[in-house]
């Protein structure tokens, strides 16, 4: 019994700081992906630590918001993460920003950066630098596989704050 309690005490000292630290995280919405299939969205959020920096272990997260149902929040499945909505993050040296390498090929980089007040997702929309607000994906499920018809990018020009829009159409 003595060894069991000692082991429990040691384990709590190792694991507890991680739980405490995780409780100190806050989130800021970056952008969302809407789909033609239904009202459910994939939400991308920055995770910010108590110092106001992106959380090193997991700076950005993505999850379902089931608006077609009752608004419940769900994790992405392995297949959804691996082939469609997932991403890899790489910290940009020296400035606390990260690059998102999206699993779905949107043919551009997405950078999560601090704009002075909030963390924002920045990319190129219609040839200009813009903060990405949302992506709309139009797909066709009539065949054996889902085929992507188009992606629409919506955002705000970084310099002028004007709305930016771009539609990317895919060949059938």
C-alpha positions, 0 to 999 in steps of 0.5 A, a space after each residue: 500500500 505504501 508503494 502504491 501511494 508513493 507511486 500515485 504521489 509521483 504520478 500526480 506530480 508529473 501529470 497534474 501540471 499538464 492538467 493545470 496548464 491545459 485549464 489555462 488555455 483560451 481559444 479564439 476562432 480563426 475560420 470555419 469550413 462550410 459545406 454544400 452537404 448540410 449545415 454542419 461546419 468544421 471550426 478552426 481555433 487558435 489555442 492561447 496559453 496564459 502568456 498570450 502566445 499560441 500553445 506550443 503543444 497544439 496551437 490550432 485545433 479543428 472540430 465539428 459544430 453540428 448545426 444541422 443537428 443541435 449544435 453539438 461539438 464533435 471531434 473529427 474522425 480519423 478519415 476526416 482529419 487525414 484526408 479532408 480537414 486536418 493539418 500539420 502546424 509548423 512554428 515560424 521561427 522567432 515570431 510566434 506564428 504558425 503555418 498550417 499545411 492543410 490536408 486538403 489541397 487548397 493551393 495556398 499557405 495559411 498562416 496563423 498570426 497575431 494582428 495586435 489584438 487577436 490571432 487570425 488566419 491569413 492567406 491569399 484571396 483573389 491575389 491579395 493578402 487577407 484574413 480568412 474568415 470562412 471557406 465554402 466547399 461545394 461537392 457532388 456525392 452522386 457517384 461512388 466517391 465524393 467529387 469536389 466541384 469548387 471552393 470559395 474563400 471569404 475574408 478581409 483584406 489585411 491592409 484595407 479591411 475590404 471584403 475579399 472573395 475567390 472561387 476555385 473551380 475544379 475540373 470534373 
